Every structure is written in structure tokens, then in C-alpha cells.
């Protein structure tokens, strides 16, 4: 195999690994449940 094919295979493997890692991270964050915003309204009035 020439060097160009080796670089292409390594680059493709890294790309697939990053894509799978991204999907796993998204699934883990989605598994945590609904994102609820911070109660900024209550914090402002409790400081006064």
C-alpha cells in the first residue's frame, strides 16, 4: 500500500471514531432528562 492510502484509512478511522463518540455523548446528555432553565427570576428578587 502506498502512503496516501494509509493516510486515508487512518483519517477515515479517526472520523468514524469521532462521529461515534459524538453520538455517545449526545445520547448520554439526552438520557439525563429535560433541561430546565435556571430560576433567574427568583434569584434576582431574593438578593434584594
ABEGO torsion letter per residue (X at the ends): XBAAAAAAAAAAAAAAAAAAAAAAAAAAAAAAEBBBBBBAAAAAAAAX
